[in-house]
Structures are given as structure tokens and as C-alpha cells.
Amino acid sequence: MAGRVADKVAFVTGAARGQGRSHAVRLAQEGADIIAVDICQPIDNSPAPPATPEDLAETADLVKGLDRRVVTAEVDVRDYDSLKAALDSGVEELGRLDIVVANAGIGTVGVRLDRMDEDLWQEMIDVNLSGVWKSVKAAVPHLLSGGAGSIVMTSSVAGLKAYPNTGHYVAAKHGVVGLMRSFAVELGPKNIRVNSVHPTHVNTPLLINEKTFRLFRPDLENPGPDDLAPVCRTFHTLPIPWVTAEDISNAVLFLASDESRYITGVALPVDAGSCLK
């Protein structure tokens, strides 16, 4: 059914590409106008190539191509004042706020927790946990003004189970679940629902990049996606190596729409059965 979020306004962080772009476009396909933000700069320890202003502009063009309005800003979710200013400006232009998709995040290569560099730890917590909190914090006054809303936070399968050598990421993504449940309890009486999505491997630049290929297949001189795929497949119950950004977007759309009007405080895996292993 079309128009599942018709005439609503959605705030999407990390929207320049990957899952964030996919979420923005999917919500626009179903009738939402979009406030799209992204840092559009390198993150110190991220193995993925950085998103660019051109990427964010392309997201905007895709939304406009669906005959929906869009406001963009280059903002770091670690910078609350700039984030709030960008969101306030977007709401002023588009007239309201109904949906928050706190999606911006990084994936950095770690080591055992007792050997991890403090800067690497802090960067992860600042982006993947505090950045989610700041995104929602900036949005709540607008949702309260509208009398209702839906907040969707991007966690991970690593927010539900642990993996070695990525303890900083596991801790941040587990923390997102705590944020989600706390916000759900606090905002539920105000008719604001809060849920999280938990992707497994997704075929976006955060996974599909040279550094990740080499991390998983150090035995090969020039590994590529086909070499990574069999390793990723071992994480899943279903016989696939990864899901697509659109698979996550469909879950986000469901949680943003009135189809889930009585669902709050839920951690929803989109994981090809990874949590079963």
C-alpha cells in the first residue's frame, strides 16, 4: 500500500549514502519529506571511504525525483549544537517532524578490549552511542509539539550478541538498545514510539571496502567481495552473505508507519538468522 508515511517529515542521519540514503529514499517513496544530514567528511579510524557533499546532494536529488521536499545539512552527530540548529532549520522549512531515523554510525577495526587504544574507544562511543542520543535529544521537542512520533535507532546484531576484537562497537551498539528502551519508557506516555533495528552485514561501503576485504581474508593478495562472501555467509542461518540496505529500510518504514502503531521498545533484527547462531 502506497503512502504509508504520507505527508510526514522524517529526520535521517548518515543520509549521504548506504543505509541512510536508502532509508531517506524509501520513506520518500511512501510520501515523507526528508531532513537529511551527514558529516560528509572522513572519520579518523574508519576503514570505509568517507561520504562526500556530492553523495548527500545525490540523496537529495533522489528524494526530489520522488516529488518530495528535502532539506540537507553537513553535520557531525557528535556536535549537538550544530545538529540541533540544522534540525530546527529543517523543521521550520518543512513545517513539522514525525519520524526520526538515528542511523549515522561507523565501524572501526579493533583489537582485544584490554589492548584497545583509548582514542579508538572514545571515537566509537561518541559517534555510535552519544551521536544517537544527541540526534534524538534534538528531535524530541519537535515530536512533542506534534503530539506523536516514531523514533528508529540503528543498532546492529552486535547490539544483541558479542564478537571478539570489536568490543568498542559491541558496547556502543548494546548501549543503543539501552537508549531505545529508556526513551520508549519516557516518551511512551506522550504517544512517541521508540524502536531499534539490528542489521547483520549489509552491502554498503561500511562493509564492501578494501580494508574489510583484507581484514577477513589476509591470506589473499587482492581479496574482493567474492572472497568476503563465504566468510560472511557463516554468520547466518539463511544461506546469504549479507542483506541489502533496502531490507533494513523496509523495517524502518514499518516501524515509522502506523502499521506498527502499538509497537514500542522493540529491538528488531534484520539478520538472516544471525542471532540464532
C-alpha positions in Angstrom: 0.0 0.0 0.0 1.4 3.4 -1.1 1.6 6.4 1.1 2.4 4.7 4.4 4.0 7.8 5.8 2.2 10.3 3.5 2.7 14.0 4.4 5.0 13.2 7.3 8.5 14.6 7.8 11.4 12.3 8.6 14.8 13.3 10.0 17.5 10.9 8.8 21.2 11.0 10.0 24.0 9.5 8.0 21.9 10.1 4.9 24.6 10.7 2.3 24.8 7.0 1.2 24.4 3.4 2.3 21.6 2.7 4.7 20.9 6.3 5.5 20.3 7.2 1.8 18.2 4.0 1.4 16.0 5.0 4.4 15.5 8.5 3.1 14.5 7.3 -0.3 12.2 4.5 1.0 10.4 6.9 3.3 10.1 9.5 0.4 8.7 6.7 -1.8 5.9 6.3 0.8 5.1 10.0 1.0 7.5 11.6 3.5 9.5 14.8 3.2 13.1 14.4 4.4 15.6 16.3 6.6 18.9 14.6 5.6 22.2 15.2 7.4 25.6 13.6 7.2 29.1 14.6 8.2 30.4 14.3 4.7 34.0 14.1 6.0 36.5 11.4 6.9 36.3 9.7 10.3 39.8 9.1 11.6 39.7 5.3 12.1 37.0 4.2 9.7 38.1 1.7 7.0 35.3 2.9 4.7 36.0 5.8 2.3 34.2 8.9 3.6 30.9 10.2 2.3 31.1 13.4 0.4 28.9 16.5 -0.1 28.2 15.1 -3.6 26.9 12.0 -2.1 24.5 14.0 0.1 23.4 16.0 -2.9 22.7 12.8 -4.8 20.5 11.6 -1.9 18.6 15.0 -2.1 18.2 14.5 -5.9 16.7 11.0 -5.4 14.2 12.4 -2.9 13.3 15.3 -5.2 12.9 12.8 -8.0 10.1 11.3 -6.0 8.3 14.7 -5.8 9.1 15.1 -2.1 10.7 18.0 -0.4 14.2 17.6 1.2 16.5 19.7 3.3 20.1 18.8 3.7 22.9 19.8 6.0 26.5 18.7 6.6 26.6 18.0 10.3 28.6 15.8 12.7 26.2 14.0 15.1 28.9 14.5 17.8 28.2 18.3 17.6 24.9 18.7 19.4 24.6 22.5 18.8 25.1 22.2 15.0 22.9 19.2 14.8 20.1 20.9 16.7 20.4 24.0 14.5 20.2 22.0 11.3 17.2 20.1 12.5 15.4 23.2 13.8 16.0 24.9 10.4 14.7 21.9 8.6 11.6 21.7 10.7 11.0 25.4 10.2 11.2 24.9 6.4 9.1 21.7 6.2 6.7 22.6 9.0 6.8 19.6 11.3 8.6 16.5 12.4 7.1 13.0 12.7 9.9 10.4 12.2 13.4 10.2 13.4 15.9 7.7 12.0 19.1 7.9 14.1 21.2 6.0 11.6 24.6 7.6 11.5 27.4 5.3 12.6 30.9 4.0 12.0 32.6 0.6 12.0 36.2 0.6 13.0 38.7 -2.2 13.3 39.6 -3.0 16.9 41.7 -5.4 19.0 41.0 -7.1 22.3 39.4 -4.7 24.7 42.3 -4.7 27.2 44.6 -3.7 24.4 42.4 -1.1 22.7 43.6 2.5 22.2 41.5 5.0 24.2 41.0 7.3 21.3 39.6 4.4 19.2 37.2 3.5 22.0 36.1 7.1 22.5 35.6 7.8 18.8 33.2 4.8 18.6 31.2 5.7 21.7 31.0 9.4 20.6 29.6 8.6 17.2 27.6 5.3 17.6 26.2 5.9 21.0 26.3 9.6 22.0 25.6 10.6 18.4 22.3 8.6 18.5 21.4 10.2 21.9 22.1 13.7 20.6 20.1 13.1 17.4 17.1 12.0 19.4 17.6 14.7 22.0 17.5 17.4 19.3 14.3 15.9 17.8 12.2 15.3 20.9 10.9 18.8 21.3 9.5 18.8 17.8 7.9 15.4 18.3 6.3 16.6 21.5 5.0 19.7 19.7 3.3 17.4 17.1 1.8 15.2 19.8 3.1 11.9 18.4 6.0 10.4 16.6 8.2 7.4 15.8 11.9 7.1 16.5 14.0 4.3 15.0 17.6 3.8 16.1 20.1 1.8 14.1 21.9 -0.7 16.3 23.3 -4.0 15.0 23.3 -7.7 15.5 26.3 -6.7 17.7 23.9 -4.9 19.9 22.3 -8.2 20.8 25.4 -10.5 20.9 29.1 -10.1 21.2 32.0 -10.7 18.8 35.8 -10.7 19.6 38.0 -7.7 18.7 35.1 -5.3 18.2 34.2 -4.7 21.9 34.0 -0.9 21.4 31.4 -1.5 18.6 29.6 -4.1 20.6 29.4 -1.9 23.7 28.2 1.1 21.7 25.5 -0.9 19.9 24.4 -2.6 23.1 24.2 1.0 24.5 21.8 2.0 21.7 19.4 -0.7 23.0 19.5 0.9 26.4 18.9 4.3 24.9 16.0 2.9 22.9 14.3 1.2 25.8 14.8 4.2 28.1 13.4 6.7 25.6 10.5 4.3 24.9 9.6 4.3 28.6 10.0 8.1 29.0 8.2 9.1 25.8 5.5 6.4 25.5 3.0 8.5 27.6 3.5 11.3 25.0 2.5 8.9 22.2 6.0 8.7 20.9 7.2 5.2 19.9 10.9 4.2 20.0 12.4 1.1 18.5 15.7 -0.2 17.1 16.7 -2.1 14.1 19.6 -4.6 14.2 21.2 -5.3 10.8 23.6 -8.1 10.1 26.2 -7.5 7.3 24.8 -5.0 4.8 26.3 -4.5 1.3 27.1 -0.8 1.8 30.6 0.9 1.8 30.9 0.2 5.6 31.3 -3.5 4.6 32.3 -3.5 1.0 35.7 -1.8 1.1 39.3 -2.9 0.6 40.3 -2.7 4.2 37.5 -5.0 5.2 38.3 -7.5 2.5 41.9 -7.6 3.7 40.8 -7.9 7.3 38.7 -11.0 6.7 40.9 -12.6 4.0 44.5 -11.8 4.9 45.5 -15.0 3.2 44.9 -13.4 -0.2 46.9 -10.8 -2.1 44.0 -8.9 -3.6 40.7 -10.0 -2.0 37.4 -8.7 -3.2 33.6 -9.2 -2.4 33.5 -12.7 -3.8 36.3 -13.7 -1.3 34.5 -12.0 1.6 31.1 -13.6 0.8 31.8 -17.1 2.1 33.1 -15.8 5.4 30.1 -13.6 5.9 27.7 -16.5 5.0 29.0 -18.4 8.0 27.4 -15.8 10.3 23.9 -16.6 9.1 21.2 -19.2 9.2 19.8 -18.3 5.8 22.3 -19.1 3.0 23.3 -15.5 2.2 26.4 -13.4 2.9 24.7 -10.1 3.5 21.4 -8.2 3.3 20.8 -5.1 1.3 20.2 -1.6 2.6 16.7 -1.8 1.2 16.0 -4.7 3.5 16.8 -2.5 6.5 14.8 0.3 5.1 11.7 -1.8 4.8 11.9 -2.5 8.5 12.5 1.2 9.3 9.5 2.1 7.2 7.3 -0.4 9.1 8.4 1.0 12.4 7.9 4.6 11.2 4.4 3.9 9.9 1.1 3.5 11.6 1.2 -0.2 10.8 3.3 -0.5 13.9 1.3 2.0 15.9 1.4 -0.1 19.1 4.9 -1.3 18.8 7.5 0.4 21.0 10.6 -0.7 22.9 11.3 -3.4 20.4 14.7 -4.5 19.1 14.0 -5.8 15.6 16.8 -7.9 14.0 17.1 -7.9 10.2 19.8 -10.5 10.3 19.3 -13.6 8.1 19.1 -15.6 11.3 22.4 -14.4 12.7 21.1 -14.1 16.2 20.3 -17.9 16.1 24.0 -18.8 15.8 
